Amino acid sequence: MMMKLAGGAGSVHPLDFNNRKRPVPRWVWLAVGASLLVHGAAGVWLYQQRFELRAPEATPEPPTTIIEIMQRPRPPEPEVAQTQPPPTAIHRPAPNPVQRGKSWRSHPSDTPSVGDFDPIVVAPTPGAVVEPQAQPAAPSVGPPVITNPRWIARPTSDQMARAYPDRAMRDGTEGSATLQCSVTARGSLTGCSVMSETPGGHGFGRAAMQLSRHFRLSPRTVNGQAVEGAVVTIPLTFQLN
């Protein structure tokens, strides 16, 4: 059955009559909208949970183990017995006679008059000692021929006068000193040291060391070849008039 509304055209079904007369409340629409929002948010969250890949948890690395490898010690090498070289024949020249001249004679008031000092001997004589040292010689037939050093040059009178200790000259003190030096292959002295000084504390040892650079000797030779290492002992005497 259809109903016709007054004042207007068209017919209305009886079931729709009341609905048309009563509009839907506003809170219903709000509830429907909120429900849709909640369901939509839940669907998005479920979608992300399904397709989101979780990063694998980092597993702790195992502790590092340090292994020390100990090398086995090498056995000691056998010692090789060293054979001593055969003794070499040393040619000793005839000792030179000691020339005894004027001693150092000077006066504190004027320039010292310096002559040959006594004694200065390198050959093996009672006044000097030459200490031979074994030198490696080139292999040859027969024993090597060794020649010891000899004097070539000595300090001049001016050099000796300048070396006289000032304190000893002022006090009028005389003394002596003994040097021990090595002779180089060029004939100069090196490695000198004061073996004795009399009297001590007056500078005679220091004066002798200053004079050592003015001495020249022929070097020791082995089969005619100059070598280093000859040790000589030089006594020096300091005297005043």
ROKOLSE-875760 format. One line per field, with one value per residue: residue number from 1; residue in three letters; chain; z, x, y of N, C-alpha, C in turn. Coordinates in nm, 2 decimals. Each point is the difference from the previous one (the first is absolute). Layout:
# residues N
nr	c(NUM_...)
rest	c(ALA_...)
kette	c(A_...)
n.zz	c(Z_...)
n.xx	c(X_...)
n.yy	c(Y_...)
ca.zz	c(Z_...)
ca.xx	c(X_...)
ca.yy	c(Y_...)
c.zz	c(Z_...)
c.xx	c(X_...)
c.yy	c(Y_...)
***
This chain:
# residues 241
nr	c(1_2_3_4_5_6_7_8_9_10_11_12_13_14_15_16_17_18_19_20_21_22_23_24_25_26_27_28_29_30_31_32_33_34_35_36_37_38_39_40_41_42_43_44_45_46_47_48_49_50_51_52_53_54_55_56_57_58_59_60_61_62_63_64_65_66_67_68_69_70_71_72_73_74_75_76_77_78_79_80_81_82_83_84_85_86_87_88_89_90_91_92_93_94_95_96_97_98_99_100_101_102_103_104_105_106_107_108_109_110_111_112_113_114_115_116_117_118_119_120_121_122_123_124_125_126_127_128_129_130_131_132_133_134_135_136_137_138_139_140_141_142_143_144_145_146_147_148_149_150_151_152_153_154_155_156_157_158_159_160_161_162_163_164_165_166_167_168_169_170_171_172_173_174_175_176_177_178_179_180_181_182_183_184_185_186_187_188_189_190_191_192_193_194_195_196_197_198_199_200_201_202_203_204_205_206_207_208_209_210_211_212_213_214_215_216_217_218_219_220_221_222_223_224_225_226_227_228_229_230_231_232_233_234_235_236_237_238_239_240_241)
rest	c(MET_MET_MET_LYS_LEU_ALA_GLY_GLY_ALA_GLY_SER_VAL_HIS_PRO_LEU_ASP_PHE_ASN_ASN_ARG_LYS_ARG_PRO_VAL_PRO_ARG_TRP_VAL_TRP_LEU_ALA_VAL_GLY_ALA_SER_LEU_LEU_VAL_HIS_GLY_ALA_ALA_GLY_VAL_TRP_LEU_TYR_GLN_GLN_ARG_PHE_GLU_LEU_ARG_ALA_PRO_GLU_ALA_THR_PRO_GLU_PRO_PRO_THR_THR_ILE_ILE_GLU_ILE_MET_GLN_ARG_PRO_ARG_PRO_PRO_GLU_PRO_GLU_VAL_ALA_GLN_THR_GLN_PRO_PRO_PRO_THR_ALA_ILE_HIS_ARG_PRO_ALA_PRO_ASN_PRO_VAL_GLN_ARG_GLY_LYS_SER_TRP_ARG_SER_HIS_PRO_SER_ASP_THR_PRO_SER_VAL_GLY_ASP_PHE_ASP_PRO_ILE_VAL_VAL_ALA_PRO_THR_PRO_GLY_ALA_VAL_VAL_GLU_PRO_GLN_ALA_GLN_PRO_ALA_ALA_PRO_SER_VAL_GLY_PRO_PRO_VAL_ILE_THR_ASN_PRO_ARG_TRP_ILE_ALA_ARG_PRO_THR_SER_ASP_GLN_MET_ALA_ARG_ALA_TYR_PRO_ASP_ARG_ALA_MET_ARG_ASP_GLY_THR_GLU_GLY_SER_ALA_THR_LEU_GLN_CYS_SER_VAL_THR_ALA_ARG_GLY_SER_LEU_THR_GLY_CYS_SER_VAL_MET_SER_GLU_THR_PRO_GLY_GLY_HIS_GLY_PHE_GLY_ARG_ALA_ALA_MET_GLN_LEU_SER_ARG_HIS_PHE_ARG_LEU_SER_PRO_ARG_THR_VAL_ASN_GLY_GLN_ALA_VAL_GLU_GLY_ALA_VAL_VAL_THR_ILE_PRO_LEU_THR_PHE_GLN_LEU_ASN)
kette	c(A_A_A_A_A_A_A_A_A_A_A_A_A_A_A_A_A_A_A_A_A_A_A_A_A_A_A_A_A_A_A_A_A_A_A_A_A_A_A_A_A_A_A_A_A_A_A_A_A_A_A_A_A_A_A_A_A_A_A_A_A_A_A_A_A_A_A_A_A_A_A_A_A_A_A_A_A_A_A_A_A_A_A_A_A_A_A_A_A_A_A_A_A_A_A_A_A_A_A_A_A_A_A_A_A_A_A_A_A_A_A_A_A_A_A_A_A_A_A_A_A_A_A_A_A_A_A_A_A_A_A_A_A_A_A_A_A_A_A_A_A_A_A_A_A_A_A_A_A_A_A_A_A_A_A_A_A_A_A_A_A_A_A_A_A_A_A_A_A_A_A_A_A_A_A_A_A_A_A_A_A_A_A_A_A_A_A_A_A_A_A_A_A_A_A_A_A_A_A_A_A_A_A_A_A_A_A_A_A_A_A_A_A_A_A_A_A_A_A_A_A_A_A_A_A_A_A_A_A_A_A_A_A_A_A_A_A_A_A_A_A)
n.zz	c(0.00_-0.08_0.06_-0.01_-0.01_0.10_-0.10_-0.05_-0.11_-0.04_0.00_0.13_0.01_0.06_-0.03_-0.11_0.04_0.10_-0.09_-0.08_0.09_0.03_0.00_-0.05_0.13_0.04_0.12_-0.07_-0.07_0.11_0.06_-0.11_0.00_0.13_-0.02_-0.11_0.07_0.11_-0.08_-0.06_0.12_0.05_-0.11_0.01_0.13_-0.03_-0.10_0.07_0.10_-0.10_-0.06_0.12_-0.05_0.10_0.04_-0.05_0.11_0.04_-0.05_0.13_-0.05_-0.04_0.12_-0.03_-0.05_0.08_-0.11_0.10_-0.11_0.08_-0.05_-0.05_0.11_-0.08_-0.04_0.10_-0.08_-0.05_0.10_-0.08_0.03_0.05_-0.11_0.08_-0.06_-0.08_0.10_-0.01_-0.08_0.11_-0.11_0.09_-0.04_-0.04_0.13_-0.02_0.00_0.13_-0.07_0.08_-0.01_-0.03_0.13_0.04_-0.04_0.10_-0.02_0.12_0.00_-0.07_-0.13_0.03_0.03_-0.10_0.04_-0.04_0.02_0.12_-0.03_-0.13_0.03_-0.12_-0.04_0.01_0.07_0.09_-0.09_-0.08_0.00_-0.08_0.00_-0.05_-0.10_0.02_-0.13_-0.05_-0.04_-0.12_-0.04_0.04_-0.08_0.11_0.12_0.04_-0.06_0.13_-0.03_0.12_0.06_-0.08_0.06_-0.04_0.09_0.07_0.11_-0.06_0.01_-0.10_-0.06_0.03_-0.04_-0.10_0.00_0.04_0.11_0.00_0.06_-0.07_-0.11_0.04_0.03_-0.13_-0.04_0.01_-0.11_-0.01_-0.12_0.00_-0.13_-0.03_-0.12_-0.09_-0.09_-0.07_-0.10_0.03_0.12_0.01_0.12_0.05_0.06_0.01_0.10_0.11_-0.01_0.00_0.12_0.00_0.10_0.07_-0.08_-0.07_-0.06_0.05_0.06_0.03_0.04_0.05_0.03_0.03_0.05_0.03_-0.04_0.06_0.06_-0.07_-0.03_-0.04_-0.08_0.08_-0.05_-0.07_-0.02_0.06_0.06_0.00_0.13_0.06_0.11_-0.05_0.12_0.03_0.08_0.03_0.07_0.07_-0.01_0.10_-0.05_0.10_-0.05)
n.xx	c(0.09_-0.03_0.08_-0.09_0.11_-0.05_-0.05_0.01_0.07_-0.03_0.03_-0.03_0.09_-0.09_0.10_0.00_-0.11_0.01_0.07_-0.07_-0.09_0.09_0.08_0.11_0.01_0.05_-0.02_-0.11_-0.01_0.01_-0.09_-0.07_0.02_-0.02_-0.11_-0.03_0.02_-0.07_-0.10_0.00_0.01_-0.10_-0.07_0.03_-0.03_-0.11_-0.02_0.03_-0.07_-0.08_0.03_0.00_0.12_0.01_0.08_0.09_-0.02_0.08_0.07_0.03_0.11_0.05_0.05_0.09_0.05_0.10_0.06_0.08_0.08_0.04_0.10_0.03_0.07_0.09_0.04_0.08_0.05_0.05_0.07_0.06_0.08_0.05_0.06_0.09_0.03_0.08_0.09_0.00_0.10_0.05_0.02_0.09_-0.01_0.12_0.01_-0.07_0.12_-0.02_-0.05_0.10_-0.09_-0.04_-0.02_-0.13_0.05_-0.06_-0.02_-0.07_0.11_0.06_0.01_-0.06_0.12_-0.06_0.06_0.08_-0.13_0.02_-0.04_0.01_-0.04_-0.01_0.13_0.01_0.01_0.09_0.01_-0.03_-0.13_0.02_-0.13_0.06_-0.08_-0.06_0.04_-0.12_0.08_0.03_-0.07_0.11_0.10_0.02_0.07_-0.09_0.04_0.02_-0.02_0.06_-0.08_0.03_0.08_-0.10_-0.09_0.05_-0.06_-0.02_0.11_-0.06_-0.03_0.12_0.05_-0.09_0.04_0.11_-0.04_-0.09_-0.08_0.04_-0.01_-0.12_-0.03_0.05_-0.11_0.08_-0.03_-0.08_-0.02_-0.09_0.01_-0.12_0.05_-0.10_0.07_-0.05_-0.07_-0.04_0.02_-0.12_-0.01_-0.07_-0.11_0.06_0.07_-0.02_0.11_0.08_0.01_0.12_-0.03_-0.10_-0.10_0.11_-0.07_0.09_-0.10_-0.06_0.12_0.02_-0.13_0.03_0.11_-0.09_-0.07_0.11_-0.02_0.10_-0.05_0.09_-0.10_-0.06_0.09_-0.08_0.11_0.05_-0.11_-0.03_0.01_-0.12_0.02_0.12_0.03_0.02_0.11_-0.04_0.13_-0.05_0.11_-0.05_0.10_0.05_0.06)
n.yy	c(-0.12_0.10_0.10_0.09_0.07_0.07_0.08_-0.12_-0.01_-0.12_-0.13_-0.03_-0.09_-0.08_-0.10_0.08_-0.01_-0.09_-0.08_0.03_-0.03_-0.11_0.10_-0.05_-0.04_0.11_-0.05_-0.04_0.11_0.07_-0.09_0.01_0.14_0.01_-0.08_0.07_0.11_-0.06_-0.05_0.12_0.06_-0.08_0.02_0.13_-0.01_-0.07_0.08_0.10_-0.05_-0.02_0.12_0.04_0.02_-0.08_0.10_-0.09_-0.06_0.10_-0.10_-0.01_0.06_-0.12_-0.01_0.10_-0.11_0.05_-0.06_-0.01_0.01_-0.09_0.07_-0.11_0.02_0.07_-0.12_0.02_0.09_-0.10_0.02_0.09_-0.10_0.11_-0.02_0.00_0.12_-0.05_-0.01_0.13_-0.01_0.07_0.08_-0.01_0.12_0.02_0.00_0.12_0.05_0.01_0.11_0.03_0.09_0.12_0.02_0.00_0.11_0.06_0.13_0.02_0.06_-0.10_0.00_-0.11_-0.05_-0.06_-0.11_-0.10_-0.05_-0.05_-0.13_-0.01_-0.12_-0.05_-0.02_-0.13_0.11_0.01_0.10_-0.09_-0.03_-0.10_0.01_-0.10_0.01_-0.11_0.00_0.00_-0.09_0.05_-0.10_-0.05_-0.02_-0.07_0.02_0.08_0.11_0.03_0.13_0.04_0.09_0.11_0.08_0.09_0.04_0.10_0.04_0.12_0.08_0.07_-0.11_-0.04_0.12_0.00_-0.13_0.07_-0.07_0.09_-0.07_-0.11_0.08_0.04_-0.13_0.00_-0.07_-0.10_-0.07_-0.10_-0.06_-0.10_-0.01_-0.06_-0.03_0.01_-0.07_0.10_-0.04_0.12_-0.06_0.04_0.07_-0.10_0.03_0.12_-0.05_0.07_-0.07_0.11_0.07_0.07_0.09_-0.05_0.04_-0.01_-0.09_-0.08_-0.07_0.11_0.05_-0.12_0.01_0.13_-0.06_-0.08_0.11_0.03_-0.12_-0.05_-0.12_-0.08_-0.04_-0.08_-0.09_-0.07_-0.07_0.12_-0.05_0.13_-0.02_0.00_0.06_0.05_-0.05_0.13_0.00_0.13_0.00_0.10_0.07_0.07_0.08_0.07_0.11)
ca.zz	c(0.00_-0.01_0.05_-0.08_0.09_-0.03_-0.04_-0.09_-0.09_0.03_0.10_0.09_0.07_0.14_0.08_-0.01_0.04_0.13_-0.02_-0.07_0.09_0.11_-0.05_0.08_0.09_-0.04_0.08_-0.07_-0.11_0.07_0.04_-0.12_-0.05_0.09_-0.02_-0.12_0.02_0.08_-0.08_-0.10_0.07_0.04_-0.13_-0.04_0.09_-0.03_-0.13_0.03_0.07_-0.09_-0.10_0.05_0.03_0.12_-0.01_0.09_0.12_-0.01_0.09_0.04_-0.05_0.11_0.04_-0.08_0.07_-0.05_0.02_-0.02_-0.05_0.05_-0.08_0.08_-0.01_-0.07_0.09_-0.02_-0.10_0.06_0.00_-0.08_0.07_-0.08_0.00_0.02_-0.11_0.04_0.04_-0.11_0.03_0.00_-0.02_0.09_-0.04_0.11_0.08_-0.03_0.12_0.04_-0.01_0.12_-0.02_0.10_0.05_-0.01_0.09_-0.02_0.12_0.00_-0.04_-0.15_-0.08_0.03_-0.10_0.00_-0.09_-0.01_0.14_0.03_-0.13_-0.09_-0.07_-0.04_-0.02_0.13_0.08_0.14_0.02_-0.07_-0.02_-0.12_0.03_-0.13_-0.01_-0.12_-0.11_-0.11_-0.12_-0.12_-0.02_-0.08_0.03_0.10_0.10_-0.04_0.05_0.07_0.03_0.10_-0.04_0.04_0.00_-0.12_0.04_0.14_0.02_-0.01_0.13_0.03_0.04_0.14_0.10_0.02_0.07_0.14_0.08_0.05_0.15_0.04_-0.04_0.11_0.13_-0.01_0.03_-0.10_0.01_-0.11_-0.03_-0.09_-0.08_-0.07_-0.12_-0.12_-0.12_-0.12_-0.13_-0.05_0.08_0.11_0.12_0.04_0.12_0.10_0.14_0.09_0.09_0.13_0.00_0.12_0.11_-0.04_0.02_-0.06_-0.15_-0.09_-0.09_-0.10_-0.09_-0.08_-0.09_-0.11_-0.09_-0.07_-0.14_-0.08_-0.03_-0.12_0.00_-0.11_0.05_0.00_-0.13_-0.01_-0.14_-0.08_0.00_0.12_0.07_0.12_0.13_0.08_0.13_0.04_0.13_-0.02_0.12_-0.03_0.12_0.00_0.09_-0.01_0.04)
ca.xx	c(-0.09_0.07_-0.07_0.02_0.02_-0.08_0.07_0.11_-0.02_0.07_-0.05_0.10_-0.03_-0.03_0.11_0.09_-0.07_0.06_0.15_0.01_-0.04_0.10_0.14_0.10_0.07_0.14_0.09_0.01_0.10_0.14_0.04_0.04_0.13_0.10_0.02_0.07_0.14_0.07_0.03_0.11_0.13_0.04_0.04_0.13_0.10_0.01_0.07_0.14_0.05_0.01_0.10_0.12_0.11_0.07_0.15_0.05_0.07_0.15_0.05_0.13_0.11_0.07_0.12_0.12_0.10_0.14_0.09_0.15_0.07_0.14_0.10_0.10_0.14_0.10_0.11_0.12_0.10_0.13_0.11_0.11_0.12_0.09_0.14_0.10_0.10_0.14_0.07_0.07_0.13_0.00_0.13_0.03_0.13_0.10_-0.04_0.07_0.05_-0.07_0.08_-0.03_0.04_-0.05_-0.14_-0.08_0.05_-0.07_-0.01_-0.13_0.01_0.02_-0.04_0.08_0.09_-0.05_0.07_-0.06_-0.03_0.07_0.02_-0.12_0.05_-0.11_0.06_0.00_0.11_-0.04_-0.07_-0.13_-0.06_-0.09_-0.09_-0.04_-0.13_-0.02_-0.07_-0.03_0.08_-0.05_0.06_0.13_0.09_0.09_-0.05_0.00_0.11_-0.07_0.09_-0.06_0.01_0.12_-0.03_0.02_0.00_-0.03_-0.04_0.10_0.03_-0.11_-0.12_0.03_0.00_-0.14_-0.07_0.05_-0.11_0.02_0.01_0.13_0.10_0.00_0.05_0.14_-0.02_0.03_-0.07_0.00_-0.12_0.02_-0.12_-0.01_-0.08_0.00_0.05_-0.09_0.07_0.06_0.11_-0.04_-0.04_-0.14_-0.03_0.10_-0.05_0.11_0.03_0.05_0.02_0.07_-0.10_-0.13_-0.07_0.07_-0.03_0.10_-0.07_-0.08_0.10_0.04_-0.10_0.01_0.11_-0.01_-0.04_0.11_0.09_-0.03_0.08_-0.02_-0.10_0.04_-0.02_-0.01_0.04_0.01_-0.13_-0.03_-0.12_-0.02_-0.01_0.12_-0.01_0.13_0.00_0.09_0.02_0.04_0.05_-0.01_0.11_0.03_0.14)
ca.yy	c(0.12_0.12_0.12_0.12_0.11_0.12_0.12_-0.03_-0.12_-0.12_-0.09_-0.05_-0.13_0.02_-0.02_0.11_0.13_0.05_0.04_0.13_0.10_0.01_0.00_-0.08_0.09_0.04_-0.08_-0.13_0.02_0.01_-0.13_-0.08_0.05_-0.05_-0.15_-0.02_0.04_-0.10_-0.12_0.03_0.00_-0.14_-0.07_0.05_-0.05_-0.15_-0.01_0.03_-0.11_-0.12_0.01_0.07_-0.10_0.04_-0.02_-0.11_0.05_-0.02_-0.10_0.04_-0.07_-0.08_0.06_-0.04_-0.08_0.02_-0.11_0.03_-0.11_0.01_-0.07_-0.09_0.06_-0.08_-0.05_0.08_-0.05_-0.05_0.09_-0.04_0.03_0.09_-0.04_0.11_0.01_-0.03_0.12_0.07_0.05_0.14_0.05_0.11_0.07_0.03_0.13_0.12_0.06_0.12_0.12_0.08_0.14_0.10_-0.01_0.13_0.10_0.13_0.09_0.07_0.14_0.02_-0.11_-0.12_-0.05_-0.13_-0.09_-0.14_-0.05_-0.13_-0.07_-0.03_-0.11_-0.09_-0.13_-0.07_0.03_0.02_0.13_-0.01_-0.13_-0.02_-0.12_-0.06_-0.06_-0.09_0.06_-0.10_0.01_-0.06_-0.13_0.01_-0.11_0.04_0.09_0.14_0.08_0.11_0.11_0.08_0.15_0.08_0.14_0.08_0.15_0.03_0.14_0.10_0.07_0.09_-0.08_-0.06_0.11_0.04_-0.10_-0.01_0.05_0.14_-0.01_-0.06_0.09_0.11_-0.05_-0.06_-0.14_-0.09_-0.13_-0.09_-0.07_-0.11_-0.02_-0.12_0.04_-0.10_0.05_-0.03_-0.04_0.12_0.04_0.09_-0.06_0.01_-0.07_0.01_0.02_0.03_-0.11_0.05_0.15_0.03_-0.02_0.02_0.13_0.11_0.02_-0.07_-0.10_0.07_0.05_-0.11_-0.03_0.10_-0.02_-0.13_0.01_0.05_-0.11_-0.08_-0.12_-0.09_-0.10_-0.14_-0.06_-0.15_-0.03_0.12_0.07_0.08_-0.05_0.08_-0.08_0.00_0.08_0.05_0.07_0.11_0.07_0.14_0.07_0.15_0.06_0.14_0.04)
c.zz	c(0.00_0.06_-0.07_0.10_-0.04_-0.04_-0.09_-0.08_0.05_0.11_0.09_0.06_0.14_0.09_0.00_0.06_0.12_-0.01_-0.06_0.10_0.11_-0.06_0.09_0.09_-0.04_0.07_-0.07_-0.11_0.06_0.04_-0.12_-0.05_0.09_-0.01_-0.13_0.02_0.08_-0.08_-0.11_0.06_0.03_-0.13_-0.04_0.09_-0.02_-0.13_0.03_0.08_-0.08_-0.09_0.05_0.05_0.12_-0.02_0.10_0.12_-0.01_0.11_0.05_-0.05_0.11_0.03_-0.08_0.09_-0.07_0.04_-0.03_-0.03_0.05_-0.09_0.08_-0.01_-0.08_0.09_-0.02_-0.10_0.07_-0.01_-0.08_0.07_-0.09_0.03_0.02_-0.11_0.05_0.04_-0.11_0.05_-0.01_-0.01_0.08_-0.05_0.12_0.07_-0.04_0.12_0.04_0.00_0.12_-0.03_0.11_0.04_-0.02_0.10_-0.03_0.13_-0.01_-0.06_-0.15_-0.07_0.03_-0.12_0.00_-0.10_0.00_0.14_0.01_0.10_-0.07_-0.09_-0.03_-0.02_0.14_0.07_0.15_0.02_-0.06_-0.02_-0.12_0.03_-0.14_0.02_-0.12_-0.10_-0.10_-0.12_-0.11_-0.02_-0.09_0.04_0.10_0.10_-0.05_0.06_0.05_0.04_0.09_-0.04_0.05_-0.01_-0.13_0.03_0.14_0.01_-0.01_0.14_0.04_0.05_0.14_0.10_0.03_0.08_0.15_0.09_0.06_0.16_0.04_-0.03_0.11_0.13_-0.01_0.02_-0.13_0.02_-0.12_-0.02_-0.10_-0.08_-0.06_-0.12_-0.10_-0.12_-0.12_-0.12_-0.06_0.08_0.11_0.12_0.03_0.13_0.12_0.14_0.09_0.10_0.14_-0.02_0.13_-0.01_-0.06_0.02_-0.05_-0.15_-0.09_-0.09_-0.11_-0.11_-0.09_-0.10_-0.11_-0.10_-0.08_-0.14_-0.09_-0.03_-0.13_0.00_-0.13_0.06_0.00_-0.14_0.02_-0.15_-0.09_-0.01_0.13_0.07_0.13_0.12_0.08_0.12_0.04_0.13_-0.01_0.13_-0.04_0.14_-0.02_0.10_-0.03_0.04_0.15)
c.xx	c(0.09_-0.08_0.04_0.01_-0.08_0.09_0.12_-0.03_0.08_-0.06_0.12_-0.04_-0.02_0.12_0.10_-0.06_0.06_0.15_0.01_-0.04_0.10_0.13_0.09_0.08_0.15_0.10_0.02_0.11_0.14_0.05_0.04_0.13_0.12_0.04_0.08_0.15_0.08_0.03_0.10_0.14_0.05_0.05_0.14_0.11_0.03_0.08_0.15_0.07_0.03_0.12_0.13_0.10_0.08_0.15_0.04_0.08_0.15_0.04_0.14_0.11_0.07_0.13_0.12_0.10_0.13_0.08_0.14_0.07_0.15_0.09_0.10_0.13_0.09_0.11_0.13_0.10_0.13_0.11_0.12_0.13_0.09_0.15_0.09_0.09_0.14_0.07_0.08_0.13_0.00_0.15_0.02_0.13_0.09_-0.04_0.09_0.06_-0.08_0.08_-0.04_0.06_-0.04_-0.14_-0.07_0.06_-0.06_0.00_-0.13_0.01_0.01_-0.05_0.08_0.08_-0.02_0.09_-0.06_-0.02_0.05_-0.09_-0.13_0.05_-0.12_0.05_0.00_0.13_-0.04_-0.09_-0.14_-0.04_-0.09_-0.07_-0.05_-0.14_-0.01_-0.08_-0.03_0.08_-0.06_0.07_0.12_0.08_0.10_-0.06_0.00_0.11_-0.07_0.11_-0.07_0.02_0.14_-0.03_0.03_0.01_-0.04_-0.04_0.12_0.02_-0.11_-0.12_0.02_-0.01_-0.14_-0.07_0.04_-0.11_0.03_0.02_0.14_0.11_0.01_0.06_0.14_0.00_0.04_-0.07_0.01_-0.14_0.03_-0.13_0.00_-0.10_0.01_0.05_-0.09_0.09_0.07_0.12_-0.04_-0.04_-0.14_-0.03_0.10_-0.06_0.13_0.01_0.05_0.03_0.07_0.05_-0.14_-0.06_0.08_-0.02_0.10_-0.07_-0.08_0.10_0.05_-0.11_-0.01_0.11_-0.02_-0.04_0.12_0.10_-0.04_0.10_-0.03_-0.10_0.06_-0.04_0.00_0.02_0.00_-0.13_-0.02_-0.13_-0.01_0.00_0.12_-0.02_0.14_-0.02_0.11_0.01_0.05_0.05_0.00_0.09_0.01_0.14_0.00)
c.yy	c(0.12_0.11_0.12_0.12_0.12_0.11_-0.03_-0.12_-0.11_-0.08_-0.05_-0.13_0.02_-0.02_0.11_0.13_0.05_0.04_0.13_0.11_0.02_0.00_-0.08_0.10_0.02_-0.09_-0.14_0.01_0.01_-0.13_-0.08_0.04_-0.05_-0.14_-0.02_0.04_-0.10_-0.12_0.03_0.00_-0.14_-0.07_0.04_-0.06_-0.15_-0.01_0.03_-0.12_-0.12_0.01_0.07_-0.11_0.05_-0.03_-0.10_0.06_-0.04_-0.10_0.04_-0.09_-0.08_0.07_-0.05_-0.07_0.02_-0.12_0.04_-0.13_0.02_-0.08_-0.08_0.06_-0.08_-0.05_0.08_-0.06_-0.05_0.10_-0.06_0.04_0.08_-0.04_0.12_0.01_-0.03_0.13_0.06_0.05_0.15_0.05_0.13_0.07_0.03_0.13_0.11_0.06_0.13_0.12_0.09_0.14_0.08_-0.04_0.12_0.09_0.13_0.07_0.06_0.14_0.02_-0.13_-0.13_-0.04_-0.15_-0.08_-0.13_-0.05_-0.14_-0.07_-0.01_-0.12_-0.09_-0.14_-0.07_0.02_0.03_0.12_-0.01_-0.14_0.00_-0.13_-0.06_-0.06_-0.09_0.06_-0.11_0.02_-0.08_-0.14_0.01_-0.12_0.04_0.10_0.15_0.08_0.13_0.10_0.09_0.15_0.05_0.15_0.07_0.15_0.01_0.15_0.09_0.07_0.10_-0.08_-0.05_0.12_0.04_-0.10_-0.01_0.06_0.13_-0.01_-0.05_0.10_0.12_-0.05_-0.06_-0.15_-0.08_-0.13_-0.09_-0.06_-0.11_-0.02_-0.14_0.03_-0.12_0.08_-0.04_-0.04_0.12_0.05_0.10_-0.08_0.02_-0.08_0.02_0.02_0.01_-0.12_0.04_0.14_0.03_0.14_0.02_0.13_0.12_0.01_-0.07_-0.10_0.07_0.06_-0.11_-0.04_0.10_-0.02_-0.13_0.02_0.05_-0.12_-0.07_-0.12_-0.08_-0.11_-0.14_-0.06_-0.15_-0.03_0.12_0.08_0.07_-0.04_0.09_-0.09_-0.01_0.10_0.04_0.07_0.11_0.07_0.15_0.06_0.15_0.05_0.15_0.02_0.04)
***
